[in-house]
Structures are given as structure tokens and as C-alpha cells.
Amino acid sequence: MKFAEQCGSAIESITSAIASIIRWAPVLMVLTVVIVVILRYIFSVGAIAVQELTMYLHGMLFLLAVPYGVLKNTHVRVDLLYSKFPPSKKNAIDSAGHLILLIPVGLFILIASFPYAEASWIIKEKSSEVGGIPAIFVLKACVPIAGTLLTLQGISELLKIFFKTKEETTEIR
């Protein structure tokens, strides 16, 4: 039991560490857009690599921030009935959602995207645009990483629910 709790804490630490890095992506995106605008309209210079960097940051933000949304319970939920349920029913719904939806989707993303990302890494895939970023493989690697993180965060959430429920039943006795 202690090992499972430590695993859950480790998963949450990884998710939080990645989120603390990726939370800078919107700031960097704004800066890259400002640079593109300045270069284009003041200096009449194109900046394909900087434009692509904006898109890369956008993709990384969404891919790598989703597990943190699950951790902080900020994901979208239809809350018409859920908010009125007692904690035991909420735990059951959350557990079912993690087992039936979240973890399988995370695994699907991981399994389906791994060959795609691997092939990109093998050939060190570059942008098809002249002057583009020569590292599309880095962005593509974020897809299976996101699937892995989503799966792990789903497991962590299940462990939290399990141990919370176990503590509640122990307190009742």
C-alpha cells in the first residue's frame, strides 16, 4: 500500500514538474508572435522558424498540460448532477471515468502515436518549409509522451480515490 501511494505521489510530481515548465508556453507564444509581426511589418523579413515555433509551443502546451488538468480536476465536466452527489458516488463516477475512458484513451494515444513519433525520430524529420525548424520529431515525440502522462495520471487518480475511500471506510469502523 505504501508503495502504491509513493507511485501516485511520484506520478503527480512528474505531472507538476512538466506543468511548471509548460506553463511558460503561452508567454513564449506571445513573444514569438510579436517577433514575427515586428520582423514582417517593420523590417520586411519573414521568419518561418519563429512562426513554426509558435505552433510547436501551442501543440506542446495542449499535449502536456492535459494531465495537469486531470491532476487539478480542472478538466471539463458536465456538472448538472455530479455536484449534487455525495462523495462516495462522485468517487464511483470518477473511478469509472478513469478506468473506462481516461486510461484507455491515454493508452490508445501512446500506442497509436509511438510508431509515428519513432519514424520521425529515426529520420530526424525536418520542416518542409524553407527556413523552418529542423526538428519536427521533437514535437511528434510529445504525442506519445502525452499519452503516457495521461495514462499515468489516470492511474494516480485511481490510487487517490482508492486510498481516500479506504481511509473513509476505516474511519467509519
Secondary structure as UniProt FT lines:
FT   HELIX           2..22
FT   TURN            23..24
FT   HELIX           25..41
FT   TURN            42..43
FT   HELIX           48..71
FT   TURN            72..73
FT   TURN            80..81
FT   HELIX           82..84
FT   HELIX           87..97
FT   HELIX           98..102
FT   HELIX           103..122
FT   TURN            123..124
FT   TURN            130..131
FT   HELIX           136..172
//
